[in-house]
Every structure is written in structure tokens, then in C-alpha cells.
Amino acid sequence: MDFKIEDIDFEKMSGLVPAIIQDQNTLKVLMQGFMNKASFEKTIKDNKVCFYSRSKERLWTKGEESGNFLNVKEILLDCDKDSLLIKVDPVGPVCHTGSDTCWDEENKSEGRFLHYLESVLESRKNAPPETSYTASLFAKGINKVAQKVGEEAVELVIEAKDDNEYLFLNESADLMYHYLVLLQYKGYTIADVEQILRERHK
Ligand SMILES: N=c1c2ncn([C@@H]3O[C@H](COP(=O)(O)OP(=O)(O)OP(=O)(O)O)[C@@H](O)[C@H]3O)c2ncn1[C@@H]1O[C@H](COP(=O)(O)O)[C@@H](O)[C@H]1O
């Protein structure tokens, strides 16, 4: 965020500014709400989008009941300083109807589920449930986590030599899952790797 809260012109529209929510991966507009100063401050503090709900007449963190939070990745202030564009990683469907956007659109992106899975793995690391395989892997430490990536890679190599589509794709999924676990264990994200690939692409 390269502006200060004092830069936002809340007074232009009686203390509220529109906040347009955009998926950081697909760049699709997901929903639109309003923010006052307090909801903006809470958004920054929790790193989750918090609106001022005009119908509820209170601060409303999107996802507070459904769990479908909007994790904030970047906040931009427009040229008139009276409208916010907030890029997010949505935890689940955005609209209360269950749709991906409030305009009933499907958020088509192969990458999106991987980012969602990444957020699930992060939560397994931070709040490990007893029954989670992922949490049990984290608990075993780096040697086991890295070893699983190696094992799954070898299994994929073996399947690559045959023509069994089902086994090849399933081994691919196993490898990708364990690779995401390793990235998470090491404290890195898909975006960190993407950044390097983008630089190579230039
Ligand atoms: N995508 C996966 C996924 N892919 C593979 N696996 C597990 O990875 C393991 C690898 O298979 P192996 O045959 O090597 O397992 P294993 O012999 O029991 O493993 P080791 O004893 O060698 O450790 C299996 O137990 C699979 O169930 C996964 N476990 C979890 N997820 C996803 O991770 C998220 C969190 O899940 P939980 O950790 O279960 O809460 C959810 O979205 C899950 O769908």
C-alpha cells in the first residue's frame, strides 16, 4: 500500500468510500462494498476485508459467518482518492448466493484452486487439527516433507513411461500437493515462485 489512511477522502461521500474487490489471480471483480475509516483500519490490522455494512449499520468482516474471508494482497487508492481497489485471495465463494462473484459469474482460473489449497495448507500449519495428514507431515519435519516430494516425483516418472492417464494425473496431483506442502513448510508461497518465473519470462 503506497498511500496513508489520511490520503483517503472519506468525507466526499458522508464518511464512506466504495471498495472494489478484485481477485488477485484472475483480476476478476468479485464484489463491491463500502468502507469507513474504522473498517479500513480493521482491514489493515486483520489483513481481511472489513466493510461498513449500510444495512447492518456496523463493521462487517466479509466471511465472519461463512468463513469465506477475503485475504488482502494489495490495496490501491484511485486518482480522486475516493475509491479503493483491493486485490484479494478469496477463501471461498464470494457472494452470499454461493456464486464466485456478486454478478453470478464463475471465477475461471486453473490457478485459483491452487491458491485456495495453499491457504488451507497454511491454516494446517498454523492451527494443526489432529486428523489432518498435512499437519502430521508438518510435525515430522523437513526431512519427511522433502522426502515425500522426492518419492512422489519418482512415482510420477514411473507413470510417465506408461499410457495410463488416470495414474499419471493422480501421481501429478500427489506431487503438486506435496510440493505445496514443502513450499509452505519453508515459509514460501506460489507467488514467490511465480515471481521468479515472471522474471525469467522477461
Ligand atoms: N491434496 C491432498 C493430498 N494429496 C495426497 N494426499 C495424501 O498424501 C499421502 C501420500 O500418499 P502415500 O501413499 O505416499 O501415503 P503414506 O504411505 O500414507 O505416506 P507416508 O507414510 O509415506 O507419509 C496420502 O495419505 C494422501 O491422502 C493429500 N492429503 C491432503 N490433500 C489436501 O490437503 C488439504 C488438507 O487436508 P488435510 O491435511 O487432510 O486436512 C485438503 O484440501 C486435502 O484435500
The ligand as an SDF file (V2000), in Angstrom:
LIG
                    3D

 44 47  0  0  0  0  0  0  0  0999 V2000
   -4.4610  -32.8640   -1.8120 N   0  0  0  0  0  0  0  0  0  0  0  0
   -4.1950  -33.5310   -0.7870 C   0  0  0  0  0  0  0  0  0  0  0  0
   -3.4640  -34.7530   -0.8470 C   0  0  0  0  0  0  0  0  0  0  0  0
   -2.9060  -35.4110   -1.8710 N   0  0  0  0  0  0  0  0  0  0  0  0
   -2.3240  -36.5010   -1.3490 C   0  0  0  0  0  0  0  0  0  0  0  0
   -2.5260  -36.5410   -0.0010 N   0  0  0  0  0  0  0  0  0  0  0  0
   -2.1180  -37.5580    0.9500 C   0  0  0  0  0  0  0  0  0  0  0  0
   -0.7660  -37.8210    0.7530 O   0  0  0  0  0  0  0  0  0  0  0  0
   -0.4880  -39.1410    1.1810 C   0  0  0  0  0  0  0  0  0  0  0  0
    0.5060  -39.6600    0.1940 C   0  0  0  0  0  0  0  0  0  0  0  0
    0.2750  -40.9070   -0.1910 O   0  0  0  0  0  0  0  0  0  0  0  0
    1.2370  -42.0920    0.2390 P   0  0  0  0  0  0  0  0  0  0  0  0
    0.6600  -43.2760   -0.4220 O   0  0  0  0  0  0  0  0  0  0  0  0
    2.6400  -41.7210   -0.0300 O   0  0  0  0  0  0  0  0  0  0  0  0
    0.9000  -42.0360    1.8020 O   0  0  0  0  0  0  0  0  0  0  0  0
    1.5060  -42.7840    3.0080 P   0  0  0  0  0  0  0  0  0  0  0  0
    2.1930  -44.0030    2.5390 O   0  0  0  0  0  0  0  0  0  0  0  0
    0.3950  -42.8870    3.9990 O   0  0  0  0  0  0  0  0  0  0  0  0
    2.5100  -41.6660    3.4990 O   0  0  0  0  0  0  0  0  0  0  0  0
    3.8230  -41.8300    4.3630 P   0  0  0  0  0  0  0  0  0  0  0  0
    3.5470  -42.7990    5.4400 O   0  0  0  0  0  0  0  0  0  0  0  0
    4.9110  -42.1580    3.4020 O   0  0  0  0  0  0  0  0  0  0  0  0
    3.9960  -40.4100    4.8890 O   0  0  0  0  0  0  0  0  0  0  0  0
   -1.8370  -39.8660    1.2780 C   0  0  0  0  0  0  0  0  0  0  0  0
   -2.1600  -40.0660    2.6520 O   0  0  0  0  0  0  0  0  0  0  0  0
   -2.8070  -38.8900    0.6690 C   0  0  0  0  0  0  0  0  0  0  0  0
   -4.0790  -38.9070    1.2880 O   0  0  0  0  0  0  0  0  0  0  0  0
   -3.2000  -35.4590    0.3510 C   0  0  0  0  0  0  0  0  0  0  0  0
   -3.6230  -35.0070    1.5720 N   0  0  0  0  0  0  0  0  0  0  0  0
   -4.3180  -33.8480    1.6070 C   0  0  0  0  0  0  0  0  0  0  0  0
   -4.6210  -33.1000    0.4920 N   0  0  0  0  0  0  0  0  0  0  0  0
   -5.3970  -31.8470    0.6030 C   0  0  0  0  0  0  0  0  0  0  0  0
   -4.8130  -31.0320    1.6060 O   0  0  0  0  0  0  0  0  0  0  0  0
   -5.8220  -30.2740    2.2520 C   0  0  0  0  0  0  0  0  0  0  0  0
   -5.7080  -30.5100    3.7560 C   0  0  0  0  0  0  0  0  0  0  0  0
   -6.0360  -31.8460    4.0450 O   0  0  0  0  0  0  0  0  0  0  0  0
   -5.7940  -32.4910    5.4960 P   0  0  0  0  0  0  0  0  0  0  0  0
   -4.3410  -32.3990    5.7780 O   0  0  0  0  0  0  0  0  0  0  0  0
   -6.2460  -33.9180    5.3710 O   0  0  0  0  0  0  0  0  0  0  0  0
   -6.6100  -31.6760    6.4580 O   0  0  0  0  0  0  0  0  0  0  0  0
   -7.1680  -30.7510    1.7030 C   0  0  0  0  0  0  0  0  0  0  0  0
   -7.5590  -29.8490    0.6860 O   0  0  0  0  0  0  0  0  0  0  0  0
   -6.8220  -32.1130    1.0900 C   0  0  0  0  0  0  0  0  0  0  0  0
   -7.6810  -32.4220    0.0220 O   0  0  0  0  0  0  0  0  0  0  0  0
  1  2  2  0
  2  3  1  0
  2 31  1  0
  3  4  1  0
  3 28  2  0
  4  5  2  0
  5  6  1  0
  6  7  1  0
  6 28  1  0
  7  8  1  0
  7 26  1  0
  8  9  1  0
  9 10  1  0
  9 24  1  0
 10 11  1  0
 11 12  1  0
 12 13  2  0
 12 14  1  0
 12 15  1  0
 15 16  1  0
 16 17  2  0
 16 18  1  0
 16 19  1  0
 19 20  1  0
 20 21  2  0
 20 22  1  0
 20 23  1  0
 24 25  1  0
 24 26  1  0
 26 27  1  0
 28 29  1  0
 29 30  2  0
 30 31  1  0
 31 32  1  0
 32 33  1  0
 32 43  1  0
 33 34  1  0
 34 35  1  0
 34 41  1  0
 35 36  1  0
 36 37  1  0
 37 38  2  0
 37 39  1  0
 37 40  1  0
 41 42  1  0
 41 43  1  0
 43 44  1  0
M  END
$$$$
